[in-house]
Amino acid sequence: MIICCGEALIDMVPYTTKDGIDTFRPLPGGSPYNSAIAMGRLGAPVSFMGRLSSDFFGTMLVDRLNKNNVKTDLIVRSQQLSTLAFVKLETGKEPQYAFYTEGTADRSFSKEDLPRQLPKDLHGILFGSISMTMEPVASTIEQFVFEQSRRTDAAAPVISLDPNVRPVMIQDHSAYVQRLEGWISSATIVKISGADMEDVYPALSREAALEHVLSLGPTLVVTTLGADGALAIGRRKDGSRFTATAPVVPVQVADTIGAGDTFHAALLSWFELHHKLNRTALANLSEEDLKEALFFANKAASLVCTKHGAEPPTMAEMEALTT
């Protein structure tokens, strides 16, 4: 079981009607939410944790989780409104976002909302994105992650972080980076894009930024490189290093919304489905297994790019895509 925690919101995505009118259409989204949907479609056991509105957008979000094999028993419902994210898409550029979050349900996730009992088969926790730039949700997830990270028992879950940096949501860059490095230190896996590294460490080269992130303590650091595929570097318990790369799968791109979220989800799903989503197994991962996991994640991310909006692939679609 993997718990995805963080924002669940409505992406207002640009849309042109048959009459040629430019408008927006509401689509369920949010980075951890998209990852949960992707895991459910790929057959990995997954649950979403957070606070969602009881308005019709919140009901849309919860219904979609249920329809995609995502458990919803860790969700608290409230009368607060749902978060909205208006998206601007330009060919060849990263999507731009305008977030409407004041007083909304998902950002109001509090320590009182945390579950008193976790699933007995909990193997992983995924967190990150804009939920970690807002209060009280950031402190709530931070407390939860730090508590689970400090566990030393054999059943201690893998902690996986995707910063998914949105500069528009960051008020104090240096304070954010300092806090981010605390989350990185608590993580087993850090998935970080090239764009994220440029935002967080603008003075460092990509290689230096990756090395710095690894030096903070995670077992595995994975970066997505757009058309250049994916790269992972890791450190074993004895201090030795391991690394792997994997190419992208060429597809006709509709848009890139949800690509990074799907990659992260597919990576963790591969580990879970191959019984390697535990701290000991990841520290002893073979480079061949790591390459296979990266390629699986790239394949899923490529497929989501063939559709408009964050529509992760099913396992059947993964198997049908020839490479």
C-alpha positions in Angstrom: 0.0 0.0 0.0 1.2 3.5 -0.9 -0.3 6.7 0.6 -0.3 9.8 -1.6 -0.8 13.0 0.5 -1.2 16.6 -0.6 -3.3 18.7 -2.8 -6.3 17.5 -4.8 -7.7 20.3 -6.9 -9.5 21.3 -10.1 -7.3 22.1 -13.1 -9.0 24.7 -15.3 -7.5 23.7 -18.6 -7.7 25.8 -21.8 -10.3 24.5 -24.2 -11.7 25.7 -27.5 -15.3 24.8 -28.3 -16.5 23.7 -31.7 -17.7 27.3 -32.2 -14.1 28.5 -31.8 -14.7 30.0 -28.3 -11.7 29.9 -26.0 -12.7 28.8 -22.5 -11.7 26.5 -19.7 -12.9 23.1 -18.7 -12.6 21.7 -15.1 -10.5 18.5 -14.8 -9.5 16.8 -11.5 -5.8 17.3 -10.7 -3.1 18.1 -8.2 0.3 16.4 -8.3 -0.2 13.8 -5.5 -3.8 13.3 -6.6 -2.7 12.6 -10.2 -0.1 10.1 -8.8 -2.7 8.3 -6.8 -4.9 7.9 -10.0 -1.9 6.6 -11.9 -1.0 4.0 -9.3 -4.6 2.8 -9.1 -4.7 2.4 -12.9 -1.4 0.5 -12.9 -2.7 -1.9 -10.3 -0.6 -0.8 -7.3 -2.5 -0.7 -4.0 -2.9 3.0 -3.1 -4.8 5.4 -0.8 -5.2 9.1 -0.9 -4.9 11.1 2.3 -6.1 14.7 2.7 -9.0 17.1 3.2 -11.4 17.5 0.3 -14.4 19.7 -0.1 -18.0 18.5 0.1 -18.8 20.8 -2.9 -19.5 19.3 -6.3 -15.8 19.7 -7.3 -14.8 17.8 -4.2 -17.3 15.1 -5.0 -15.9 14.9 -8.5 -12.4 14.4 -7.0 -13.5 11.7 -4.6 -15.7 9.9 -7.2 -12.7 9.7 -9.6 -10.5 8.2 -6.9 -13.1 5.5 -6.2 -13.5 4.7 -9.9 -9.7 4.2 -10.3 -9.1 1.8 -7.4 -7.8 4.4 -5.0 -8.9 4.0 -1.4 -10.6 7.1 0.1 -10.9 6.1 3.8 -8.1 8.5 4.8 -9.9 11.5 3.3 -11.7 14.1 5.5 -14.5 16.0 3.9 -15.3 19.7 4.8 -17.6 22.5 3.6 -14.6 24.6 2.5 -14.4 25.2 -1.2 -12.1 23.2 -3.6 -8.8 24.7 -4.8 -8.7 25.9 -8.4 -5.7 26.0 -10.7 -5.9 27.8 -14.0 -3.5 26.4 -16.5 -1.7 28.2 -19.4 -0.3 26.0 -22.1 2.3 27.1 -24.7 4.0 24.7 -27.1 7.5 23.8 -26.0 7.2 25.4 -22.6 6.4 24.1 -19.1 2.7 24.7 -18.1 2.1 27.9 -16.1 -0.4 28.0 -13.3 -2.5 30.5 -11.3 -3.7 29.0 -8.1 -6.8 30.0 -6.1 -6.2 28.5 -2.6 -7.3 30.9 0.1 -9.3 29.0 2.8 -9.8 26.0 0.6 -10.3 22.4 1.8 -7.1 20.7 0.7 -4.8 23.4 2.1 -6.6 23.3 5.4 -5.6 19.7 6.1 -4.6 19.8 9.8 -2.8 17.6 12.3 -6.2 16.7 13.8 -7.1 15.2 10.4 -4.2 12.7 10.4 -5.3 9.1 10.8 -4.9 7.5 14.2 -4.1 4.1 12.6 -2.2 3.5 9.3 -2.8 0.6 6.9 -0.9 -2.5 8.2 0.5 -3.1 4.7 1.8 0.4 4.3 5.0 0.3 2.1 5.4 3.9 0.8 4.4 7.5 1.3 4.4 10.0 -1.6 4.4 13.7 -0.9 5.4 17.1 -2.3 4.2 19.8 -4.7 2.3 23.0 -3.8 0.8 21.5 -0.7 4.2 22.0 0.9 4.0 25.7 0.2 0.8 26.4 2.1 -0.3 26.2 5.7 -1.5 24.3 7.7 -1.2 21.4 5.2 2.6 21.8 4.8 3.2 21.4 8.5 0.7 18.6 8.8 2.3 16.5 6.1 5.8 17.5 7.3 5.0 16.1 10.8 3.6 12.9 9.3 6.6 12.4 7.0 9.2 13.1 9.7 7.5 10.7 12.1 7.4 7.9 9.5 11.0 8.7 8.4 12.4 8.3 11.9 11.0 4.7 12.2 13.7 2.1 12.2 11.6 -1.1 12.3 11.5 -3.5 9.4 8.1 -2.3 8.3 9.1 1.4 8.1 7.7 2.9 4.8 9.7 4.3 2.0 9.3 8.1 1.8 9.2 9.5 -1.7 9.3 13.2 -2.5 8.6 15.1 -5.6 9.1 18.9 -5.0 7.2 19.8 -8.2 8.3 23.4 -7.7 5.9 26.1 -8.6 7.8 29.4 -8.1 4.5 31.4 -8.1 3.7 29.7 -4.8 7.0 30.4 -3.1 7.2 33.7 -1.1 10.7 33.3 0.4 13.0 31.3 -1.8 15.8 30.8 0.7 13.4 29.7 3.5 11.7 27.3 1.1 15.0 25.7 0.0 16.0 25.3 3.7 12.8 23.6 4.5 12.9 21.5 1.3 16.3 20.2 2.2 14.8 18.9 5.5 12.2 17.0 3.5 14.9 15.6 1.2 16.9 14.4 4.2 13.8 12.5 5.4 13.2 10.9 2.1 14.3 7.5 0.8 13.6 8.5 -2.9 13.7 12.0 -4.3 12.2 12.5 -7.8 13.2 15.9 -9.1 12.9 17.4 -12.6 15.5 19.4 -14.4 13.3 22.5 -14.1 13.0 21.9 -10.4 16.7 21.9 -9.9 17.1 25.1 -11.9 14.5 26.8 -9.7 16.0 25.5 -6.4 19.7 25.6 -7.2 20.1 28.2 -10.0 23.9 28.5 -9.3 24.6 24.8 -9.7 24.9 22.7 -12.8 22.5 19.8 -13.1 25.2 17.3 -12.2 26.2 19.3 -9.1 22.6 19.8 -8.0 22.0 16.0 -8.3 25.1 15.3 -6.2 24.0 17.9 -3.6 20.6 16.3 -3.3 22.1 12.8 -2.9 24.5 14.1 -0.2 21.5 15.2 1.9 20.7 11.6 2.7 18.2 9.8 0.3 19.0 6.4 -1.0 17.9 7.2 -4.6 17.6 10.5 -6.6 15.8 10.3 -9.9 15.6 13.2 -12.4 13.5 13.5 -15.5 15.2 15.1 -18.4 12.3 15.7 -20.9 13.2 14.3 -24.3 16.5 12.9 -22.9 14.8 10.4 -20.7 15.5 9.8 -17.0 18.6 9.4 -14.8 18.9 7.9 -11.4 21.8 7.8 -8.9 21.8 5.9 -5.6 24.0 5.1 -2.7 24.1 1.7 -1.0 24.6 1.2 2.8 28.4 0.5 2.3 28.8 3.9 0.5 29.1 2.5 -3.0 27.2 4.1 -5.8 24.8 2.8 -8.5 23.3 4.6 -11.5 21.0 3.9 -14.4 19.4 5.8 -17.3 16.4 5.0 -19.5 15.2 6.6 -22.8 11.8 8.1 -23.4 9.2 6.4 -25.6 8.5 8.6 -28.7 4.8 9.6 -28.9 2.6 12.3 -30.4 2.3 14.8 -27.6 -1.1 16.4 -26.8 0.2 18.2 -23.7 2.5 17.4 -20.7 0.0 17.9 -17.8 0.6 15.2 -15.3 3.7 13.7 -16.9 5.9 14.1 -13.9 3.2 12.9 -11.5 2.6 9.8 -13.6 6.4 9.1 -13.9 6.7 9.3 -10.1 3.7 7.1 -9.6 4.8 4.5 -12.1 8.3 4.3 -10.6 6.8 3.6 -7.1 4.3 1.2 -8.7 7.1 -0.8 -10.3 8.9 -1.1 -7.0 5.7 -2.1 -5.2 4.6 -4.6 -7.8 8.0 -6.2 -7.8 8.2 -6.3 -4.0 11.1 -3.8 -3.8 9.3 -0.9 -2.1 11.2 -1.2 1.1 14.3 0.6 2.4 16.5 -2.5 2.4 15.6 -3.6 -1.1 16.1 -0.1 -2.6 19.5 0.2 -1.0 20.5 -3.1 -2.7 18.8 -2.5 -6.0 20.6 -3.8 -9.1 21.3 -1.4 -11.9 19.3 -3.6 -14.2 16.3 -3.4 -12.0 16.7 0.3 -11.7 16.9 0.7 -15.5 13.7 -1.4 -15.9 11.9 0.7 -13.3 12.9 4.0 -15.0 11.9 2.7 -18.4 8.5 1.7 -17.0 8.1 5.2 -15.6 9.1 6.8 -18.8 6.6 4.7 -20.7 3.8 5.8 -18.4 4.8 9.4 -18.6 4.9 9.2 -22.4 1.4 7.8 -22.6 -0.1 10.5 -20.4 1.4 13.1 -22.8 -0.7 11.6 -25.7 -3.9 12.8 -23.9 -5.3 16.2 -22.9 -5.1 16.7 -19.2 -3.7 14.3 -16.6 -5.1 11.0 -17.8 -2.6 8.3 -16.7 -2.5 5.0 -18.6 -3.8 1.7 -17.4 -1.6 -1.4 -17.3 -3.4 -2.6 -20.4 -2.4 0.6 -22.3 1.2 0.1 -21.0 1.3 -3.4 -22.4 -0.2 -2.4 -25.7 2.4 0.3 -26.3 5.2 -1.3 -28.4 8.7 0.2 -28.1 
